[in-house]
């Protein structure tokens, strides 16, 4: 651990890195941010919180297993929705600030582990990584996981290396937020348990162990209260996920071995090489060989800490049978960049060594492409639907490949449109939003459309970004008509 004061040059450098990182995350954020079904779902929940309609005991549902996360993400982000007058831009900015704080944390931790100049280098790389930026620019529960994963592990490191047991409390809080972001954060648990076991003076610091567990349990308790009120629904889903393992996880550790290299290469390519396959493959090879060399030759205890963080994470991901998306790596985001910092240690020209990676990441930044304008498009369609409904009750359906209608419903609610779900009431008109080509709403098997009954098309509108809107009304003839 390098105990050095922060120099004036270092202070100027990190301020510049943070400012540049802020530009990369906040510039035209309302145009570049993601606002689809998940973001709309969260906005609806948080709107109900800040307007005092409902305070949830559970968080977002998982994409696999019908499980629910804890609600801490909602508690954390909801105030920003209120501050921005219920605009979804507020939570997106809040998450971007958390992403920017992660840049600062990587620098702060890195300068203690491997020195000031390598820390500045990897902080720069983290600040400009397009994949990191994408997941720092929208309000979504996995997007805060990298920030909380770092203090969760840093606190354990403080306990293990120096016996600073009060840091365990910070780790407990951070780990709870990690698990409320995504359940893959559980893969931090093996490293946490291992280094707690190896930590000094465990017997004389039982109070911190107990207090840390109590704090963690309290932060996770809303899920327990939810299960007590709903016959153990979430616990049953989690149990099924781990016991019915044909399509979920494999507990035979050796089964992960064939998957380790593809996962490692994919993660490195995505985080460090801006998805450039050639650069990513070479970077993955160099980092892997360097890691093996360090593990054999180096006696640096801190390096073993970061290696175990990555190792347990990769092993766990290797046992997962479903497709692994970039956001699944969230609990490992900081570890990958900190690993790079170790290999810059001892080199005076740190930025020159890392310059190719910084260049390829800058070259691939999202500002080279037009903004998606998802927020504005969603708002515009919702306002148009309200106008065309003539303030008469209506139902809504969305035909899309991977999206669902919560983002549209959010703005319909804000506009106090007379929208009803099919469960609530079958109205005299159904608006069908088509985000796919060759859309055929009449006779479609989508539940919202099929439940509407025999229908005919009463209106069609085309939007310039490729979305088509249909209005269906009941057909008295007792058949579907295009």
Residue pairs with C-beta under 8 A, 6 or more apart in sequence:
1 112
1 113
1 161
1 302
2 111
2 112
2 113
2 114
2 115
2 116
3 112
4 111
4 116
6 116
7 116
10 116
10 120
13 120
14 104
14 107
14 120
14 123
17 103
17 107
17 120
17 123
17 124
17 127
18 100
18 103
18 104
18 127
20 127
20 128
21 99
21 100
21 103
21 126
21 127
21 128
22 96
22 100
24 127
24 128
24 133
24 365
25 96
25 99
25 100
25 133
25 136
25 137
26 93
26 96
27 367
28 371
29 89
29 92
29 93
29 96
29 137
30 89
30 92
30 375
30 376
31 371
31 372
31 373
31 375
31 376
32 137
32 366
32 371
32 372
33 88
33 89
33 92
33 137
33 138
33 139
33 374
33 375
34 134
34 137
34 138
34 140
34 372
34 374
35 88
35 138
35 374
35 375
35 378
35 407
36 374
36 403
36 407
37 403
37 404
37 405
37 406
37 407
38 60
38 140
38 406
39 88
39 138
39 139
39 140
39 406
39 407
40 88
40 378
40 405
40 406
40 407
40 408
40 409
40 410
41 60
41 406
42 60
42 73
42 74
42 77
42 91
42 139
42 140
42 141
43 81
43 88
43 91
43 139
43 406
43 407
43 410
44 406
44 409
44 410
44 413
45 54
45 56
45 74
46 74
46 77
46 78
46 81
46 91
47 81
47 86
47 410
47 413
47 414
48 54
49 55
49 56
49 74
49 78
50 78
50 79
50 81
50 82
50 86
56 71
56 74
56 222
57 71
57 222
57 223
57 225
57 226
57 229
58 68
58 69
58 70
58 71
58 222
58 223
58 226
58 234
59 68
59 69
59 70
59 71
59 72
59 73
59 74
59 141
59 180
60 68
60 69
60 73
60 141
61 67
61 68
61 69
62 68
62 69
62 183
64 241
64 248
64 322
65 237
65 238
65 240
65 241
65 248
66 237
67 183
67 234
67 237
67 238
67 241
68 223
68 226
68 234
68 237
69 141
69 179
69 180
69 181
69 182
69 183
70 176
70 179
70 180
70 219
70 220
70 222
70 223
71 180
71 222
72 176
72 177
72 180
72 219
73 141
73 144
73 177
73 180
73 181
76 144
76 177
77 91
77 94
77 95
77 139
78 91
80 90
80 91
80 93
80 94
81 87
81 88
81 90
81 91
82 90
83 90
84 90
84 91
84 93
86 414
88 139
88 375
88 410
89 375
91 139
92 137
92 138
92 139
94 139
95 136
95 137
95 138
95 139
95 140
95 143
95 144
96 136
96 137
98 136
98 143
98 144
98 147
99 132
99 133
99 135
99 136
99 137
99 143
99 146
99 147
100 136
101 147
102 126
102 136
102 146
102 147
102 150
102 333
102 334
103 123
103 126
103 127
104 123
105 147
105 150
105 151
105 154
105 334
106 119
106 122
106 123
106 126
106 150
106 334
106 337
106 338
107 119
107 120
107 122
107 123
108 119
109 119
109 150
109 154
109 334
109 338
110 118
110 119
110 122
110 123
110 338
110 341
111 119
111 120
113 119
113 302
113 306
113 338
113 341
113 342
114 302
114 341
114 342
114 344
114 345
115 345
117 344
117 348
117 350
117 351
118 341
118 342
118 344
118 345
118 347
118 350
119 341
120 350
120 351
121 340
121 341
121 344
121 350
121 351
121 353
121 354
122 337
122 338
122 340
122 341
122 344
122 354
124 351
124 354
124 358
125 272
125 337
125 340
125 354
125 357
125 358
125 361
126 132
126 333
126 334
126 337
128 358
128 361
128 362
128 365
129 271
129 272
129 274
129 361
130 274
130 275
130 361
130 364
130 365
130 366
131 270
131 271
131 274
131 275
131 326
132 146
132 271
132 333
133 365
133 366
134 326
134 366
135 142
135 143
135 146
135 326
135 327
135 330
136 143
140 327
141 180
141 181
141 182
142 181
142 182
142 327
142 328
142 330
143 181
143 327
143 330
144 177
144 181
145 178
145 181
145 182
145 185
145 327
145 330
145 331
145 333
146 330
146 331
146 333
146 334
148 174
148 175
148 177
148 178
148 181
149 174
149 178
149 185
149 188
149 330
149 331
149 332
149 333
149 334
149 335
150 174
150 334
151 170
151 171
151 174
152 171
152 174
152 175
152 178
152 188
152 192
153 171
153 188
153 191
153 192
153 305
153 309
153 334
153 335
154 167
154 171
155 167
155 168
155 169
155 170
155 171
155 174
156 167
156 168
156 171
156 191
156 192
156 195
156 196
157 195
157 302
157 305
158 164
158 167
159 165
159 167
159 168
159 171
159 195
159 196
159 199
160 195
160 196
160 198
160 199
160 305
161 301
161 302
163 199
163 200
163 201
163 205
165 199
165 201
165 205
165 208
166 208
168 196
168 208
168 209
168 211
168 212
169 208
169 211
169 212
169 215
171 192
171 212
172 212
172 213
172 215
172 216
172 219
173 215
173 216
173 219
175 185
175 188
175 192
175 216
176 215
176 216
176 219
176 220
177 219
178 185
178 188
178 331
179 185
179 186
179 220
180 219
180 220
181 330
182 327
182 328
182 330
182 331
184 316
184 317
184 320
184 328
184 330
184 331
185 330
185 331
186 316
187 312
187 313
187 316
187 317
187 331
188 309
188 312
188 313
188 331
190 308
190 312
190 316
191 305
191 308
191 309
191 312
194 308
195 305
195 308
196 202
196 209
202 209
223 234
226 233
226 234
227 233
227 234
227 235
241 248
241 249
242 248
242 249
245 251
245 321
247 321
247 322
248 320
248 321
248 322
249 319
249 320
249 321
250 256
250 319
250 321
251 319
252 319
253 315
253 319
255 318
255 319
256 314
256 315
256 316
256 317
256 318
256 319
257 318
258 318
259 317
259 318
259 319
260 314
260 315
260 318
261 288
263 314
263 317
263 318
263 324
264 284
264 288
264 314
265 280
265 281
265 284
266 324
267 329
267 332
267 336
268 280
268 283
268 284
268 287
268 336
269 275
269 276
269 277
269 279
269 280
269 281
269 283
269 284
270 280
270 326
270 329
271 329
271 333
271 336
271 337
272 280
272 283
272 336
272 337
272 340
272 357
272 361
273 279
273 280
273 283
273 357
273 360
273 361
274 360
274 361
274 363
274 364
275 364
276 360
276 364
279 356
279 357
279 360
283 357
287 339
287 340
287 343
290 343
291 307
291 339
294 300
294 303
294 307
294 342
294 343
295 303
295 304
295 307
300 342
303 342
306 335
306 338
306 339
306 342
307 339
309 332
309 335
310 332
310 335
310 336
310 339
313 331
313 332
313 335
314 332
317 324
317 328
317 329
320 328
329 336
340 354
344 350
344 353
344 354
347 353
351 358
373 465
374 407
377 463
377 465
377 467
378 407
378 408
378 410
378 411
379 411
380 463
381 408
381 433
381 463
381 467
381 469
382 408
382 410
382 411
382 412
382 415
382 417
383 411
383 415
384 461
384 469
385 394
385 396
385 408
385 412
385 417
385 431
385 469
386 412
386 415
386 417
388 431
388 459
388 461
388 471
389 417
389 418
389 429
389 431
391 418
392 418
392 427
392 428
392 429
393 418
393 419
393 420
393 425
393 427
393 428
393 429
394 417
394 418
394 419
394 420
394 427
394 428
394 429
394 430
394 431
395 419
395 420
395 421
395 422
395 425
395 426
395 427
395 429
395 430
395 431
395 448
395 452
396 405
396 408
396 409
396 412
396 419
396 421
396 430
396 431
396 432
396 433
396 448
397 405
397 430
397 431
397 432
397 433
397 441
397 446
397 448
397 449
397 452
398 404
398 405
398 408
398 432
398 433
398 435
399 432
399 433
399 434
399 435
399 436
399 439
399 441
399 444
399 446
400 433
400 434
400 435
400 436
401 435
401 436
403 435
405 433
408 433
409 419
412 419
413 419
420 427
422 447
422 448
422 451
422 452
426 451
426 452
426 453
428 473
428 474
429 458
429 471
429 472
429 473
430 448
430 449
430 452
430 455
430 471
430 472
430 473
431 469
431 470
431 471
431 472
432 439
432 441
432 444
432 449
432 469
432 470
432 471
432 472
433 467
433 468
433 469
434 441
434 467
434 468
434 469
434 470
435 466
435 467
437 466
439 468
439 470
440 482
441 449
441 457
441 470
441 472
442 455
442 456
442 457
442 472
442 480
442 481
442 482
443 480
444 450
449 455
449 472
452 472
452 474
453 474
454 474
454 475
454 477
454 478
454 479
454 480
455 472
455 473
455 474
455 475
455 480
455 481
456 472
456 473
456 475
456 480
456 481
456 482
457 470
457 471
457 472
457 481
457 482
458 471
458 472
458 473
459 470
459 471
460 468
460 469
460 470
460 471
461 468
461 469
462 468
462 469
463 469
475 481
